[in-house]
């Protein structure tokens, strides 16, 4: 499933450069994750980088966007196809 950023976000920006899919961008008040680009870092890293670097644990799995590991890998391949 894609990750989302909760209201606990302190708008520090640590997560944005860590995303291998460029799924994270500044929102009006907090950073946001595009679920169509988020692969939980499947295909690039062993763990979700946004959650790993977030100082306030605001990056969490989004239950509204459940996907299997295989679906996440296919999405990663589509996003990075040349």
C-alpha distance (Angstrom), angle and dihedral (degrees) to the residues before:
residue distance angle dihedral
X1 . . .
X2 3.74 . .
X3 3.77 120.4 .
X4 3.77 125.4 -120.1
X5 3.78 133.4 -160.7
X6 3.78 116.0 -121.9
X7 3.79 129.8 -146.0
X8 3.81 88.4 -95.2
X9 3.83 86.5 79.5
X10 3.81 110.7 123.8
X11 3.82 91.8 -160.5
X12 3.82 92.7 -118.3
X13 3.82 94.7 143.1
X14 3.82 95.5 -136.6
X15 3.81 91.7 129.3
X16 3.80 101.0 51.1
X17 3.84 100.1 72.7
X18 3.82 91.7 42.3
X19 3.82 95.4 62.6
X20 3.83 110.8 101.4
X21 3.83 90.6 -159.2
X22 3.81 99.5 47.1
X23 3.81 88.0 -121.8
X24 3.82 94.9 140.2
X25 3.78 123.2 81.1
X26 3.79 138.2 158.8
X27 3.80 113.8 -87.4
X28 3.78 128.3 -165.7
X29 3.80 94.5 -78.6
X30 3.81 106.3 -6.1
X31 3.78 136.9 22.2
X32 3.81 116.9 -88.1
X33 3.79 134.6 -152.8
X34 3.81 121.8 -139.4
X35 3.83 104.1 -135.2
X36 3.81 90.3 -155.1
X37 3.82 89.2 63.9
X38 3.81 101.4 33.9
X39 3.81 114.9 100.9
X40 3.83 96.8 166.7
X41 3.82 82.1 -108.4
X42 3.83 89.9 -69.5
X43 3.78 106.0 158.1
X44 3.79 93.7 27.4
X45 3.82 110.3 44.7
X46 3.80 140.8 11.7
X47 3.81 92.8 -119.1
X48 3.78 137.1 24.8
X49 3.78 105.8 -83.4
X50 3.80 96.1 -155.3
X51 3.80 90.8 58.5
X52 3.80 91.4 44.1
X53 3.83 94.1 56.1
X54 3.81 100.6 34.6
X55 3.81 108.6 112.7
X56 3.83 93.7 -156.8
X57 3.83 101.4 37.3
X58 3.80 92.7 -114.9
X59 3.84 94.4 142.6
X60 3.79 108.4 86.5
X61 3.82 137.7 157.2
X62 3.80 112.0 -83.6
X63 3.82 109.5 -132.0
X64 3.82 89.6 -160.9
X65 3.82 90.6 67.0
X66 3.80 107.9 48.9
X67 3.81 117.0 171.3
X68 3.78 135.0 164.2
X69 3.78 121.4 -115.2
X70 3.81 88.3 -107.3
X71 3.83 91.5 53.5
X72 3.81 90.2 48.7
X73 3.81 90.8 50.5
X74 3.80 91.4 49.8
X75 3.81 90.3 49.6
X76 3.82 89.6 50.2
X77 3.81 90.4 51.5
X78 3.83 91.7 49.6
X79 3.80 92.1 48.8
X80 3.80 92.4 50.6
X81 3.82 100.4 38.4
X82 3.79 113.2 129.4
